[in-house]
Amino acid sequence: MNIPETIHETIDRNGLIPNGAKVVAGVSGGADSVALLRALHQLGIPCTVAHMNHQLRGDESEADERFVRELAGELNRPVVVKSVAVRELAENSGLSIEMAARQARHDFFAEFEDSVIALAHHADDQAETFILKLARGAGSEGLGGMPCSQKIGQLRLIRPMLNIPREEILQWLEENHFGWREDASNADETFLRNRVRHTILPLLEKELNPNIRETIRRTMDILREENAWMEGLLTGTSLRDSSTLPLAARRRVLRKWLFEQGAETADFDAVEKILALVDAGEGSTVFELSKRQRVVVEYGNPRFEHVGQASLPAQGRQGCLPHVRLTTERGTGWRKDHGKGAGILPAEASFDADKVGDSPIEVRSYRLGDRIAPIGMEGSRKLQDIFTDQKVPRAQRPSIPVVVCRGEIIWIPGYRTARGWEVDGKNGVAVHVRAE
């Protein structure tokens, strides 16, 4: 197999490197990542070399770092190295060594803005991942394995070697006399993945199917394609909109939301328990995803938090809301608020132009003691009571836009406007306001 040519075809076929995108190659010093870097070099694809020193193997880790620095120098590529005490990170976070290392690498890669991160996962990694996911009870999304292109928050990962068996990677390196670093821990079967690699898959090849790796890869391809189709059906479906969907779709939407928030893990049990809390719809309950992350469910609305850092919406000075934009235009008639719930944007409303006059219409955040005289009701109501009735979680209330004119609250977008600011019939002169 011509490794560079295969990688080039995969990149082109899947559009892995958009025009103008910077490429960062994650290089550990092992055979797979060295092959990836040398192939990218031969293809004339400029990249930055990124190496993480996990500080797990003492002098060996330092030797890996020196090797990668020398390789980058040989290829005349810039190199960025970061050292992280992964064992300490695992102890403090409650994660396994493997998960802590993965999280540290993702945090490192996220430091490269406007870049795609090229990783050296190969075909054998896929087969091992399938066995591990199957043993843990994953669904089709997990069993589909790693995609060749993946977005995790703002991080974009590409894997152009997923169709290449490791045996062919090693053969290409040896034929070209390219050296690499051997990680002794890859033979340590206290790590579950190593047991799958060295014991379980060879046993399956011997006792069940000599082509088991290829069979698994083909099954994963089918599952990924079906999973992509199901994802397409749910495009644009928010967590709020998913309540009437079948359970399988609701699980999928919730899992997607969790990972969009930056969840490190979201197994079946976690998804089921969070859905149960959402369905209960009462009170406030905290579900701990890990020592570092949790989901708070208030009145059926989930909120993701990093422990010790509540995920409150960003607010500007003096209570302004930089994430909300108001636009106004003069016209006639009445545009009715959709009334789907306080703070659900975009929303529109209309006000009597004569009453507004030349006064500015502004938006700010909620303040304790705020009141509005809702149209269609007698007297006034505290916004605090309105939010309670609408089951708006306390943590979300500061982000609800409050529209004011001459110091009076005239509109809660998504809820209703204030009495006394109505437009006089279909031909009445109006100021139309849109919040988005």
N, C-alpha and C positions, 0 to 999 in steps of 0.2 A: 504494500500500500504506500502511495506517495502521500505522506502525512501533510505537508504544506498544501498540496493540491486539494486534498479532502477537506481541510480546514477552510480553504478559500471558497470551495463550492458551498459549504455549509453557511458561511458568512453571507455569501451572495444570495443563496436561495431563501434564507430567512431574514434578510435585511438586518443583520445583527449590529452593524456599525452605520448609523445614520450619517449622512453627509455633514462634515464639519465636526463630528463628535470626537472628543479626545478618548484615547484608549489607555487603560491602565491594566497591566498584566499582573495578577497575583502570583508571585513566584516564591515557593517554599525552599527550592533547591533540590527537591525530589525529581525523579525521572519525568513525571507527567508535566509538571509546570515548566521544567527546563525545555521539554519538547515543544510546549506551547510557545514559549518565548522565542526559541530559535526558529520555529515555523513562521511566526509573525515577522521576524527579522528578515527571513528569506523572501517573504511575500512583499516586503517593502512597506509594511504597515507600522508607522511610528507609534511607539508606546512608552509609557512610564512604567518602570519596574517597581512594584510595591511588595515589600517583604515584612512580615510580622515575626518578631522574635518572641515566642511564647514563654521563654524562660522556664521550660519544663525539663530540659535535658542537660543543664549545666554547660560544660565546655562544648558539647556537641551542638547546642543551640547557637553558641557564639561562632562555631566553625561554619554552620549553615549560613549565618549572616555574612561572614567574610566571603564565602563562596558566591553568594548572590551578588554582593557588591563587585567582586572581580568579574563575574559574568556580564553584569550590566556595563562595566567598563570596557570589556572586550568588544561588546556590541555597540558601544558608544551610545548607550541609552541612559537617561536620567533615572536615578533610583531613590526611593523614599523608604526608610526603615523606621519601624516603631516597635518598641519593646513593651510588653505587657506581662505582668505577673499573673498568668492565667490561673494557677493553682490557688492563689489568694483570692482572685476574683470569684472562683467557683465556691470557695468556702464562705465568702461574704454574701453571695447571692443565692446560695442553695441550689445552684445548677450543677450538673455533672461537668467533669473536666472538658468533655467533648462539646457540650452546649456552651460552656463559658468561652471556650476557644472560638467557637463559631460566632458568638455574640461580639467578642472582641474584634474579630476580623471584619465583621459588618460595620462596626463603629469606625474602624480604621478606614475602610473603603469609602464610607460616607463623607470622609474629609476631602475626597477628590470631587469637586463640583463639576457639573456638566460633562461627566465622563461615563463611558461604559467600562465595566470591570470584567475583564476576560479571565475566566477560571478554567482549570485543566481537568474538570471531571470527565471521565471517559465511560465507555460502554460497560466495563466491569463494575464501576461504581453504581451504575443504574441497577444492575442485577442484585448487588448487595443491598441497595436501598429498598428494593422491592421486598426482599426477604425480611428485612428489619421492620418495614412498615406493616407487612402482613402479620408478623408476630405481635405487633402492638395493636392490631385491630383497626387499621386505617380504612377509609372508604376509597372511592374511585379517584378522588383528588390526590390523596396521598400515594396510592398504588401506581398512579401515572408517573411518579418519579419526578426528576428534575427536568424542567423545560430548558430548551436551548437559550431562551430569553426570558428573564424574570424581573419584575419590578417589586421591590420591597420598600415601601415609602418612596423616598426620592432616589433610592439606590437602584441602579439598573445593572443586572448581572447578565453576562452572556457566557455560553458554554459551547464553543465550536468543536469540541472533541467527543461529544456524546456518542457518536456512531463508531468510534475507533476503539477496538479492544486493546487492553493494556499490553498484551503480548506483542502486538504490532508496533506499539509505541517504543517498547524496549528494543525491538529489532531495528527500528529506524535509527535510534540513538547509537546503537552499537555499530551499525553499518557506516555511520558518519563519524565515528570516534568522538562522540560528544559525551563528556563526563557529567555526572550528577551526584548528589548526596544520597546515601542510604540512611533512612531513619530506622534505627533499631526498634523503636516502639511499634513499627508496623508489623512486627512478628509477635508482639505481646498479646496473647489471647485473653488477657484480662479485659481487653477492650472488646466489646461485643461485635463491632464491625470486623475486627480481625478474626474472630471465631467464625463468622459467616464466610469470610474470604478464604481462610485456610482449612476449614473443617467441613462446614455445612454444604457449601456449593460443590466442592469436590465430591462429597458423599452423594449428593443428588445426581451429579454427572455419572457417577459409577453405578448407582443402584436404580436410578429412575429414568434419566434421559441424558445421553451424552451431549445433546445440544441444548441443555437446559438454559444456558445463558442467552442464547439467541431466541429461544421460545419466550423467555421472560421479557426480553427487550421488545419483541413483537407484541406481546400482551400489553406492555406499558404504552406502546405507541397507540394502540387501540383505545386504551383507557384515557390517555391524554387528549386524543381527538374528540372522544365523547364528552369528556369533561369540558373542553373548550366550547363545544356546542351548547351544553347546559349553561355555561357561564354567559354565552351570548343571549340566551333566552332571558336571563336575569339582568342584562345590562340596564343600568339606570334605575334599578329597584333599590330603594333605600331601606334601611332597617325599619323605619316607621311604616313604610308601605307594604312590608312583607307579612303582616299579621294574618292576612286571609289566605296566604299561599299554603300549599301542601307542606307537611313537615320537612320533607327532604329539601325543598327549596329554602325554607326558613333556616335550616341548619347551614346551608351553603352561604346565604346572605350574611348570617351572623359571623361565620368563620372569616369571610372576606372582610367584614367590618373590623374584626379583631386584629387581623394582620395589617389592615390599613392604618390602624392606630399604633402599630409597632409591637404587637404581642409577640413574645418570644416563642410561645407555644399555645396551642388551642386544641386539646385532644377532645375525643368524643364526650367524655364525662363532663368536661368543662362546658362545652357547648350545650349539652342537655340541661345542666343545672342553671346556666344563665337564661336559657329559654324559659325554664320553669319560673324563674323569678320575674321575667318579663311578663309572662302570662298571668302571674298572680296579681300584678298591677297595683299593689298596695305597699305603703311604707317605704323604708329605705333599708337595703341589704347590701353587704359587701361580700363579693366573691373573690378570694385570693387566687390569682393565676400562678403566682410565684412570690418569693420574698420581695421581688422588685416591682411587681405589677399586680393590679387588681381591677375589677369591674364593680362599680357602684350602680345599683339598680334602684331608681327612685320613681315611684308611681308607674312602674313598667318601662321606664326609659333608662337604658344603660349608658354609663359614662365610664370611659377608660381613664385610669390614673396610673402614673408611676408613683410608687410608694414614697411618701414624703414630698410629693409635688402634685397638688391638685390641678386637674386640667381645666382651669377656669379660662374663659375666653379672654383674648387680649383686649385691653382697654387703653385708650389714650388718656391724656390729661383732662382734668375737669369733667370727667364722665362722658367724654365723646366716644363714639363707636366707629373706629376707622374701617371696620369690615362691612359697614352698612352705608349705602349710597342713596341719597334722595335726589329725585329729579322732579321738576314741576313744569307745568304748562297751562296756559289759559285756554278755556274752552267753554262749553255749555253742557248741561245735563249732569248725570250722576254715574260715577263708577263705583260699584259696590265692592267692599272688601270681601275676599273669599271666605273668611270666617273659619278656616280650617284649624286655627290654633295660634295663640299669641307667639309671635316671633317667626312664624313660618313664612319665608320669603321665596319669590317676590310677591308683593301685595300692592294693591292700588286702592285709592280712596279719593273722594272729591269734597271740596269745601267751598262755602259761600265766598265768592271773590270780594264782595263788598266788605264782609266782615274781616277777611284777611287783610285787605287794603295793601299797603306797601310794606307790611311787617314781614320779616323773614320767617319761613317755616324751617325748623331745625330738628335734628335728631340727637338724642342723648341717651344715657343709660338710666336704668331704674334707680330711684332713691327711696330710702325708707320713708314712709309716710305719704308717698305719692298717691293721688286720687284722680279719678276721671268720672265724669258724668256720662255714662254710656247712653247712646241714643236708644230709645225704646224702653228705658228704665227710669224709675223715679229716683231722685236724689243722686248721690255720688257713691263710688265704691273705692276701697283701697286696692291698689294694684296687687298688694300682697295677697289679698283675699281672692282676687281674680286668678292669680298664678296658682294658688292652692286649688281652686275649683278646676282649673285647666290641667292640673297635675304637672306643672312645670317644676322640675327639680331645682332646689335652692341654688345649686352651683351654676345653673344655666340662666338664672334670672338677671344677673348683671349684663348678659349679652342681648336681652330682649330690647329692641328699639322702642323708645318712647318719643313720639313726635309732638313738638310744642310750638305754640305761636303766642307771642306776647306773654310768656311765662305760664300759659295754660296748656295742659295736656289735651290735645285734640284728637289723638289717634294712637291706638296700640295696633300696629300692623299685624294682620292675621286674626285679630279679635273684632274690634269695631271702633267707630269714630265717636266723638263726643257730641252730646246734645247741644243744640244752639248754633252749630256750625254747618247745618244742612244746606244744600243747594235748593233753591226755590223752583222745583219742577224740572221738566225735561228741557225747558228753554232757559233756565236760570244760568247766569254767568258764574263760572266755576274756576277754581284752581285744582287741577288734577295732580295728584302726587303719587309717585311710584317709589317704593322702597325695595332695594335688592342688594 
